[in-house]
């Protein structure tokens, strides 16, 4: 399973694209996401992939959870790697985490039962009032392109995800149905400055956003 995931990512993103993704993550965190994660927080990146997201955050403790050991080798200094699967019980104590980032994770789950189990685990490890930040492809806006990636299994909209979060004991604080474009896999490689401009003009999100953003808190 780990080898298959590593092979898939090597096929999907070449070295140049991976470098560009890291630069985009740095901008996304600094310009938008960091405000929801206090510098003294314990932050968990659920399904960290190549660790571009967790590497960009400032937090007292940064945890990168990812089943693929090869991916975890990309974790920056100061990031604690956790080799584990997001659909299984998390190797963390109850109420030991302040914030969780779940970016482009849930679409890889095999079914809704796995999603419910994962959300229950996140509720367990988050402290009361802890934040769950979700960036998720929204099949309402991606349409058939949702299935362009071989490892996508579970289709979700912002509304179905809000319901799943409520059932798991989370209170949804903020939802942006149309936030980021669907993928960095574009014919023309846009410069990082384009994302900086995009984030500063929310009107653009309504036309180009195909991923949702949800901020939920452990009740």
KAVENLIN-V262971 format. One record per residue. N is the residue number from 0. OMEGA is omega in degrees with one decimal (none if undefined). NEAR is the number of other C-alpha atoms within 12 Angstrom. D_FIRST is the distance of its C-alpha to the first C-alpha in Angstrom with 1 decimal. Layout:
# KAVENLIN-V262971
n=N omega=OMEGA near=NEAR d_first=D_FIRST
n=N omega=OMEGA near=NEAR d_first=D_FIRST
This chain:
# KAVENLIN-V262971
n=0 omega=179.8 near=14 d_first=0.0
n=1 omega=-179.4 near=19 d_first=3.8
n=2 omega=179.1 near=14 d_first=5.5
n=3 omega=179.7 near=17 d_first=5.1
n=4 omega=179.6 near=23 d_first=6.3
n=5 omega=178.6 near=22 d_first=8.7
n=6 omega=-179.3 near=17 d_first=9.9
n=7 omega=179.6 near=19 d_first=10.6
n=8 omega=176.8 near=23 d_first=12.6
n=9 omega=178.6 near=19 d_first=14.4
n=10 omega=-173.1 near=15 d_first=15.4
n=11 omega=-174.7 near=21 d_first=16.5
n=12 omega=174.2 near=21 d_first=18.4
n=13 omega=-174.6 near=16 d_first=20.5
n=14 omega=179.4 near=14 d_first=22.1
n=15 omega=179.5 near=15 d_first=25.1
n=16 omega=178.6 near=26 d_first=23.2
n=17 omega=176.8 near=26 d_first=21.2
n=18 omega=178.9 near=21 d_first=24.6
n=19 omega=177.1 near=25 d_first=26.2
n=20 omega=179.1 near=31 d_first=23.6
n=21 omega=178.6 near=29 d_first=24.3
n=22 omega=178.6 near=26 d_first=28.0
n=23 omega=178.1 near=33 d_first=27.7
n=24 omega=179.0 near=31 d_first=26.0
n=25 omega=178.6 near=27 d_first=28.8
n=26 omega=-178.8 near=29 d_first=31.3
n=27 omega=179.6 near=32 d_first=29.6
n=28 omega=-175.5 near=29 d_first=29.5
n=29 omega=-174.4 near=23 d_first=33.1
n=30 omega=-175.0 near=22 d_first=34.7
n=31 omega=-167.8 near=26 d_first=33.1
n=32 omega=-173.3 near=32 d_first=30.5
n=33 omega=-177.9 near=29 d_first=32.0
n=34 omega=-178.8 near=19 d_first=35.0
n=35 omega=-177.1 near=32 d_first=33.0
n=36 omega=179.4 near=33 d_first=31.7
n=37 omega=-179.6 near=22 d_first=34.5
n=38 omega=-178.9 near=17 d_first=34.5
n=39 omega=-174.0 near=17 d_first=34.7
n=40 omega=163.3 near=26 d_first=31.7
n=41 omega=-173.6 near=32 d_first=28.5
n=42 omega=175.1 near=43 d_first=25.9
n=43 omega=171.9 near=45 d_first=22.2
n=44 omega=-176.1 near=48 d_first=19.9
n=45 omega=-175.8 near=44 d_first=17.4
n=46 omega=-169.3 near=42 d_first=14.2
n=47 omega=-178.9 near=42 d_first=15.9
n=48 omega=179.9 near=43 d_first=13.8
n=49 omega=171.2 near=36 d_first=15.8
n=50 omega=179.4 near=40 d_first=18.4
n=51 omega=-177.8 near=34 d_first=21.2
n=52 omega=-177.0 near=43 d_first=22.4
n=53 omega=179.2 near=47 d_first=22.6
n=54 omega=-174.1 near=38 d_first=24.2
n=55 omega=-175.9 near=34 d_first=26.9
n=56 omega=165.7 near=42 d_first=28.1
n=57 omega=177.7 near=29 d_first=30.9
n=58 omega=-179.3 near=29 d_first=30.5
n=59 omega=178.2 near=21 d_first=31.6
n=60 omega=179.3 near=28 d_first=28.1
n=61 omega=-177.4 near=37 d_first=24.9
n=62 omega=178.6 near=41 d_first=21.5
n=63 omega=-179.8 near=45 d_first=18.2
n=64 omega=-174.9 near=41 d_first=15.4
n=65 omega=-178.8 near=38 d_first=11.9
n=66 omega=-174.0 near=29 d_first=8.7
n=67 omega=-178.0 near=31 d_first=8.1
n=68 omega=179.7 near=27 d_first=10.9
n=69 omega=177.3 near=25 d_first=11.8
n=70 omega=-176.9 near=32 d_first=12.7
n=71 omega=176.9 near=31 d_first=14.7
n=72 omega=178.7 near=25 d_first=16.8
n=73 omega=-180.0 near=26 d_first=18.5
n=74 omega=-179.9 near=32 d_first=20.0
n=75 omega=174.3 near=24 d_first=23.8
n=76 omega=-177.4 near=17 d_first=26.1
n=77 omega=176.0 near=18 d_first=26.8
n=78 omega=-179.9 near=30 d_first=23.4
n=79 omega=179.7 near=27 d_first=21.8
n=80 omega=175.4 near=34 d_first=18.0
n=81 omega=179.1 near=30 d_first=16.3
n=82 omega=-176.5 near=28 d_first=12.8
n=83 omega=-178.7 near=26 d_first=12.1
n=84 omega=-176.9 near=28 d_first=10.8
n=85 omega=-179.3 near=37 d_first=13.6
n=86 omega=177.3 near=30 d_first=13.7
n=87 omega=176.8 near=25 d_first=14.5
n=88 omega=-175.9 near=22 d_first=17.8
n=89 omega=-177.8 near=34 d_first=18.3
n=90 omega=-176.5 near=25 d_first=19.3
n=91 omega=179.8 near=25 d_first=22.6
n=92 omega=175.4 near=15 d_first=26.2
n=93 omega=173.5 near=18 d_first=28.1
n=94 omega=-177.9 near=23 d_first=29.8
n=95 omega=-174.9 near=25 d_first=28.6
n=96 omega=179.1 near=38 d_first=27.4
n=97 omega=-175.1 near=36 d_first=29.8
n=98 omega=176.5 near=45 d_first=27.7
n=99 omega=170.3 near=51 d_first=24.2
n=100 omega=175.5 near=45 d_first=22.8
n=101 omega=-176.7 near=39 d_first=20.4
n=102 omega=177.1 near=36 d_first=20.2
n=103 omega=-178.3 near=34 d_first=18.3
n=104 omega=-167.0 near=35 d_first=15.9
n=105 omega=178.7 near=38 d_first=17.2
n=106 omega=179.7 near=34 d_first=16.8
n=107 omega=-179.1 near=30 d_first=13.0
n=108 omega=-176.1 near=26 d_first=13.7
n=109 omega=-176.8 near=20 d_first=13.8
n=110 omega=-177.2 near=18 d_first=17.5
n=111 omega=176.5 near=23 d_first=20.5
n=112 omega=177.4 near=17 d_first=20.3
n=113 omega=177.5 near=24 d_first=17.1
n=114 omega=179.9 near=32 d_first=19.0
n=115 omega=178.1 near=30 d_first=22.0
n=116 omega=-179.6 near=26 d_first=20.3
n=117 omega=-180.0 near=30 d_first=19.0
n=118 omega=176.2 near=40 d_first=22.5
n=119 omega=178.0 near=27 d_first=24.1
n=120 omega=177.6 near=34 d_first=22.1
n=121 omega=176.3 near=46 d_first=23.2
n=122 omega=-179.5 near=38 d_first=26.7
n=123 omega=-173.0 near=29 d_first=26.6
n=124 omega=177.9 near=31 d_first=25.6
n=125 omega=173.0 near=34 d_first=27.9
n=126 omega=176.2 near=27 d_first=31.5
n=127 omega=-176.7 near=23 d_first=34.1
n=128 omega=179.8 near=25 d_first=34.6
n=129 omega=-172.3 near=35 d_first=31.4
n=130 omega=170.2 near=40 d_first=30.0
n=131 omega=179.6 near=44 d_first=26.8
n=132 omega=-177.1 near=41 d_first=26.5
n=133 omega=167.3 near=41 d_first=24.5
n=134 omega=-166.7 near=42 d_first=24.0
n=135 omega=172.8 near=44 d_first=22.7
n=136 omega=-175.9 near=44 d_first=23.1
n=137 omega=-174.0 near=38 d_first=25.9
n=138 omega=175.9 near=30 d_first=25.8
n=139 omega=-175.5 near=23 d_first=29.6
n=140 omega=177.5 near=28 d_first=30.0
n=141 omega=-175.4 near=27 d_first=27.1
n=142 omega=-177.2 near=17 d_first=27.8
n=143 omega=179.2 near=16 d_first=25.9
n=144 omega=176.1 near=20 d_first=24.4
n=145 omega=-173.9 near=28 d_first=22.0
n=146 omega=179.4 near=20 d_first=20.0
n=147 omega=-179.3 near=17 d_first=20.1
n=148 omega=-170.2 near=21 d_first=16.5
n=149 omega=-175.7 near=17 d_first=13.9
n=150 omega=173.6 near=23 d_first=11.7
n=151 omega=-176.6 near=23 d_first=14.9
n=152 omega=-169.9 near=23 d_first=15.6
n=153 omega=178.8 near=28 d_first=18.2
n=154 omega=-178.7 near=32 d_first=21.6
n=155 omega=166.2 near=36 d_first=23.8
n=156 omega=177.8 near=31 d_first=27.3
n=157 omega=-177.9 near=32 d_first=28.9
n=158 omega=178.6 near=22 d_first=30.9
n=159 omega=178.8 near=24 d_first=28.2
n=160 omega=176.0 near=36 d_first=26.4
n=161 omega=178.7 near=32 d_first=29.8
n=162 omega=179.5 near=22 d_first=30.3
n=163 omega=179.0 near=27 d_first=26.9
n=164 omega=179.4 near=34 d_first=27.9
n=165 omega=179.3 near=22 d_first=31.3
n=166 omega=-179.2 near=20 d_first=30.1
n=167 omega=176.7 near=26 d_first=28.0
n=168 omega=177.6 near=26 d_first=31.2
n=169 omega=172.9 near=34 d_first=30.9
n=170 omega=180.0 near=26 d_first=33.9
n=171 omega=-176.6 near=30 d_first=33.2
n=172 omega=-176.6 near=23 d_first=35.4
n=173 omega=175.4 near=21 d_first=34.7
n=174 omega=171.8 near=24 d_first=33.1
n=175 omega=-175.3 near=30 d_first=33.2
n=176 omega=179.4 near=35 d_first=32.1
n=177 omega=-175.6 near=30 d_first=32.2
n=178 omega=-176.8 near=36 d_first=31.1
n=179 omega=168.5 near=39 d_first=29.0
n=180 omega=-172.0 near=31 d_first=28.4
n=181 omega=-170.9 near=33 d_first=25.2
n=182 omega=173.2 near=29 d_first=23.5
n=183 omega=178.7 near=28 d_first=24.3
n=184 omega=-179.3 near=20 d_first=23.5
n=185 omega=-179.1 near=15 d_first=27.2
n=186 omega=179.4 near=8 d_first=29.5
n=187 omega=179.8 near=9 d_first=31.6
n=188 omega=-178.8 near=19 d_first=30.2
n=189 omega=178.7 near=21 d_first=32.1
n=190 omega=-179.6 near=19 d_first=33.4
n=191 omega=-179.8 near=22 d_first=32.4
n=192 omega=179.3 near=19 d_first=36.0
n=193 omega=177.2 near=20 d_first=35.4
n=194 omega=177.8 near=32 d_first=33.0
n=195 omega=178.2 near=24 d_first=35.7
n=196 omega=-178.1 near=19 d_first=38.3
n=197 omega=-178.2 near=27 d_first=36.1
n=198 omega=-178.2 near=27 d_first=35.5
n=199 omega=-178.7 near=17 d_first=39.3
n=200 omega=-177.5 near=18 d_first=40.2
n=201 omega=177.6 near=20 d_first=38.8
n=202 omega=179.5 near=16 d_first=40.7
n=203 omega=-177.4 near=20 d_first=38.2
n=204 omega=-177.2 near=25 d_first=35.3
n=205 omega=-178.0 near=20 d_first=37.0
n=206 omega=-172.9 near=19 d_first=36.8
n=207 omega=-177.2 near=23 d_first=33.5
n=208 omega=175.3 near=30 d_first=31.4
n=209 omega=172.7 near=33 d_first=28.5
n=210 omega=178.8 near=36 d_first=26.5
n=211 omega=169.0 near=38 d_first=28.0
n=212 omega=176.6 near=37 d_first=28.6
n=213 omega=171.4 near=39 d_first=29.2
n=214 omega=178.2 near=35 d_first=30.5
n=215 omega=179.7 near=38 d_first=30.6
n=216 omega=176.4 near=32 d_first=31.9
n=217 omega=-178.2 near=33 d_first=31.4
n=218 omega=none near=23 d_first=34.6
